[in-house]
Amino acid sequence: MEENKDTAKAGAGAAPEEHHGGKFMAGRRAFLGAFAGCIGALGAGLVGVPLLASFTPVQRGKPEPAILNLDDIPKGGSARGVYAGYSFMVFNRKSGIEAISLKCTHLGCTVKWEPAKQIFRCPCHDGWYNKHGVNKGGPPPAPLEHLAYKIVGSKLIVGGA
């Protein structure tokens, strides 16, 4: 009877080991480990590359000036342009040309021109400026920037003047 117990124990111990372990489980674990490592490396790359790219400067040196046709800005009219990555508006007023940046001095949001009210309004925190870019309400701490310009022939060159 003793022999049967030992044989039964040996047989009972061997079957589960072959069924739940061995080369199949080792191969499966290695595959899952390698797969998880590849997914982790891919995720790190997807996060790391844009993060590192954000530390490099976007532009070196002076930005290119914006060039507008004066004929496209009638007396009393306006035109939009982009200089140094930010929008601006040029007004052809009775007093002369006025180039005003649309970058809010509070947090850098782009302000909107409301021609009916003759004001610039910042949509971020409800700040507003008069028609010359002077801050009149809300959190903006300073007036909108007036951009330098020069006129060469029939061209208006904003920035780099």
C-alpha positions as CSV (number, residue, x, y, z in Angstrom):
1,M,0.0,0.0,0.0
2,E,3.0,2.3,0.7
3,E,4.1,2.0,-2.9
4,N,0.7,3.0,-4.2
5,K,0.8,6.2,-2.2
6,D,4.3,7.1,-3.4
7,T,3.3,6.4,-7.0
8,A,0.1,8.3,-6.7
9,K,2.0,11.3,-5.1
10,A,4.6,11.2,-7.8
11,G,2.0,10.9,-10.5
12,A,-0.2,13.6,-9.1
13,G,2.8,16.0,-8.7
14,A,4.1,15.4,-12.3
15,A,0.9,16.0,-14.2
16,P,0.2,19.5,-13.0
17,E,3.8,20.5,-13.5
18,E,3.8,19.5,-17.1
19,H,0.3,21.0,-17.7
20,H,0.8,24.4,-15.9
21,G,4.5,25.0,-16.4
22,G,7.4,24.0,-18.5
23,K,8.5,25.4,-21.8
24,F,5.0,26.7,-22.7
25,M,4.7,29.0,-19.7
26,A,8.3,30.2,-19.8
27,G,7.8,31.1,-23.5
28,R,4.5,32.8,-22.8
29,R,6.0,34.8,-19.9
30,A,9.0,35.8,-22.0
31,F,6.7,36.9,-24.8
32,L,4.4,38.9,-22.5
33,G,7.5,40.5,-20.9
34,A,8.9,41.5,-24.3
35,F,5.5,42.7,-25.5
36,A,5.0,44.9,-22.4
37,G,8.6,46.3,-22.8
38,C,7.9,47.2,-26.4
39,I,4.6,48.9,-25.5
40,G,6.4,50.8,-22.7
41,A,9.2,51.9,-25.0
42,L,6.7,53.0,-27.6
43,G,4.7,55.0,-25.0
44,A,7.9,56.6,-23.6
45,G,8.8,57.6,-27.1
46,L,5.4,59.1,-27.9
47,V,5.6,61.2,-24.7
48,G,9.3,61.9,-24.7
49,V,9.9,63.1,-28.3
50,P,7.3,65.9,-28.2
51,L,8.4,66.8,-24.7
52,L,12.1,67.2,-25.7
53,A,11.1,69.0,-28.9
54,S,9.2,71.6,-26.9
55,F,12.5,72.7,-25.3
56,T,14.0,73.7,-28.6
57,P,13.4,77.3,-29.7
58,V,10.9,77.7,-32.5
59,Q,12.7,80.6,-34.2
60,R,16.2,81.9,-34.1
61,G,17.1,85.4,-34.9
62,K,14.8,88.1,-36.0
63,P,11.4,87.1,-37.4
64,E,10.5,87.8,-41.0
65,P,8.5,91.1,-41.4
66,A,5.0,91.0,-42.6
67,I,4.3,92.7,-46.0
68,L,0.9,94.1,-46.9
69,N,-0.3,96.1,-49.9
70,L,-1.3,99.6,-48.9
71,D,-3.9,99.5,-51.7
72,D,-5.7,96.7,-49.7
73,I,-6.2,99.0,-46.7
74,P,-8.5,101.8,-47.7
75,K,-8.9,105.0,-45.6
76,G,-10.9,104.1,-42.5
77,G,-10.3,100.4,-43.2
78,S,-8.2,97.6,-41.6
79,A,-6.3,94.5,-42.5
80,R,-4.9,91.5,-40.6
81,G,-1.5,90.0,-40.8
82,V,0.9,87.7,-38.9
83,Y,4.2,88.8,-37.4
84,A,6.5,86.7,-35.2
85,G,3.8,84.1,-34.8
86,Y,1.1,86.4,-33.6
87,S,-1.8,88.1,-35.4
88,F,-2.0,91.9,-35.8
89,M,-4.3,94.4,-37.3
90,V,-3.4,97.5,-39.3
91,F,-5.7,100.4,-39.3
92,N,-5.6,103.2,-41.9
93,R,-7.1,106.0,-39.8
94,K,-7.3,109.7,-40.5
95,S,-4.4,110.2,-38.1
96,G,-2.3,107.7,-40.1
97,I,-1.4,104.0,-40.0
98,E,-1.6,102.1,-36.8
99,A,-0.3,98.5,-36.4
100,I,-1.6,96.8,-33.3
101,S,-0.7,93.3,-32.0
102,L,-3.6,91.1,-31.1
103,K,-1.7,89.4,-28.3
104,C,-3.4,90.1,-25.0
105,T,-1.0,91.5,-22.4
106,H,-2.6,89.4,-19.6
107,L,-2.0,85.8,-20.7
108,G,-1.2,86.0,-24.4
109,C,-4.7,85.1,-25.8
110,T,-5.7,86.5,-29.2
111,V,-8.0,89.4,-28.8
112,K,-10.9,90.0,-31.1
113,W,-11.7,93.2,-32.9
114,E,-15.4,94.3,-32.5
115,P,-15.9,96.9,-35.2
116,A,-19.5,97.9,-34.0
117,K,-18.2,98.8,-30.5
118,Q,-14.7,99.9,-31.8
119,I,-13.0,97.8,-29.1
120,F,-10.7,94.8,-28.8
121,R,-12.1,92.1,-26.5
122,C,-10.1,89.2,-24.9
123,P,-12.2,86.0,-24.8
124,C,-10.1,84.4,-22.1
125,H,-10.8,86.7,-19.1
126,D,-13.1,89.3,-20.6
127,G,-10.5,92.0,-20.7
128,W,-11.0,94.8,-23.2
129,Y,-9.0,97.6,-24.9
130,N,-10.1,100.7,-26.8
131,K,-9.6,101.2,-30.6
132,H,-6.0,102.2,-30.0
133,G,-5.2,99.2,-27.9
134,V,-5.3,100.9,-24.5
135,N,-6.4,98.6,-21.7
136,K,-9.7,99.8,-20.3
137,G,-11.2,96.8,-18.3
138,G,-10.5,93.4,-17.0
139,P,-7.2,91.9,-16.0
140,P,-4.9,93.1,-18.8
141,P,-2.0,95.0,-17.1
142,A,-0.8,97.0,-20.1
143,P,-1.9,98.2,-23.6
144,L,-1.6,96.1,-26.7
145,E,1.7,96.4,-28.4
146,H,2.1,98.8,-31.3
147,L,4.2,97.3,-33.9
148,A,6.9,99.2,-35.8
149,Y,6.3,99.6,-39.5
150,K,7.7,101.3,-42.6
151,I,6.2,102.2,-46.0
152,V,8.2,101.3,-49.1
153,G,6.4,102.3,-52.2
154,S,3.0,100.7,-52.1
155,K,4.0,98.1,-49.5
156,L,3.5,98.3,-45.7
157,I,6.3,96.4,-43.9
158,V,5.3,95.5,-40.3
159,G,8.1,94.4,-38.0
160,G,11.8,94.6,-38.8
161,A,11.5,98.4,-39.3
